[in-house]
């Protein structure tokens, strides 16, 4: 196991344990995250803040890895994020959505680049429409169309 895999596993363990300090220690001060919902996020505090918001919205959030890859200073995890929306959720638009009480299960892929033992870049990939649909936040016609595929 190389350094990139070790850092990815440590970050995943910290996420699942809701350990803010351990998670923050996985990122460089100038880390950059690329997200499907908020775009580019720069700086350790902003990147970890993005993840902490998920804990606020889904206190039972968990990640189950399905596939793990590593090459050089890059680690890739494919998995499933599961949680129940029992807390308010801050949206990229600045608005706050009240809890829906709905459980979500969304496939995800994370790609990190590691330098000097910390994450320099983190690419988050997940299907926003699937996520919003499971929360019941899309028009019914759109949700019906998505579930037929």
Residue pairs with C-beta under 8 A, 6 or more apart in sequence:
1 70
2 70
2 72
2 73
3 73
3 114
3 117
4 70
4 72
4 73
4 74
4 75
4 112
4 113
4 114
5 68
5 70
5 75
7 26
7 75
7 112
7 114
7 117
7 118
7 119
8 68
8 70
8 75
8 77
8 110
8 112
8 114
10 22
10 26
11 23
11 26
11 27
11 112
11 119
12 63
12 65
12 77
13 19
13 22
14 20
14 22
14 23
14 25
14 26
15 23
15 51
15 61
15 63
16 62
16 63
18 55
20 48
20 52
23 48
23 51
24 44
24 45
24 48
25 118
26 118
26 119
27 44
27 47
27 48
27 118
27 119
27 122
28 44
28 115
28 116
28 118
28 119
28 120
29 43
29 44
30 42
30 43
30 44
30 120
31 42
31 43
31 44
31 47
31 118
31 119
31 120
31 121
31 122
32 40
32 41
32 42
32 47
32 120
32 121
32 122
33 40
33 41
33 46
33 47
33 50
33 121
33 122
33 123
33 124
34 40
34 41
34 121
34 122
34 123
34 124
35 41
35 50
35 124
36 124
36 125
36 126
36 127
36 128
37 91
37 92
37 128
38 50
38 92
39 92
41 47
41 50
47 122
53 89
53 90
54 61
54 83
55 61
56 87
56 88
56 89
56 90
57 83
57 85
57 87
57 88
57 89
57 90
57 99
58 83
58 84
58 85
58 86
58 87
58 104
59 83
59 84
59 86
59 87
60 83
60 84
60 86
61 81
61 82
61 83
62 81
62 82
62 83
63 79
63 80
63 81
63 82
63 108
64 79
64 80
64 82
65 77
65 78
65 79
66 78
66 79
66 80
67 76
67 77
67 78
67 79
68 75
68 76
68 77
68 78
69 75
69 76
69 77
70 76
73 113
73 114
73 115
74 111
74 112
74 113
74 114
75 111
75 112
75 114
76 109
76 110
76 111
76 112
77 109
77 110
78 107
78 108
78 109
79 107
79 108
79 109
79 110
80 105
80 106
80 107
80 108
81 104
81 105
81 106
81 107
81 108
81 126
82 103
82 104
82 105
82 106
83 103
83 104
84 101
84 102
84 103
84 104
85 99
85 100
85 101
85 102
85 103
85 104
85 135
86 99
86 101
87 99
88 96
88 97
88 98
88 99
89 96
89 97
89 99
90 96
91 97
97 137
100 135
100 136
100 137
102 134
102 135
102 136
103 134
104 131
104 134
104 135
105 134
106 126
106 127
106 130
106 131
106 134
107 126
107 127
107 130
108 124
108 125
108 126
109 125
109 126
110 122
110 123
110 124
110 125
111 122
111 123
111 125
112 119
112 121
112 122
112 123
113 119
113 120
113 121
113 122
114 120
129 138
129 142
129 146
130 146
132 138
133 142
133 143
133 146
133 147
136 143
138 146
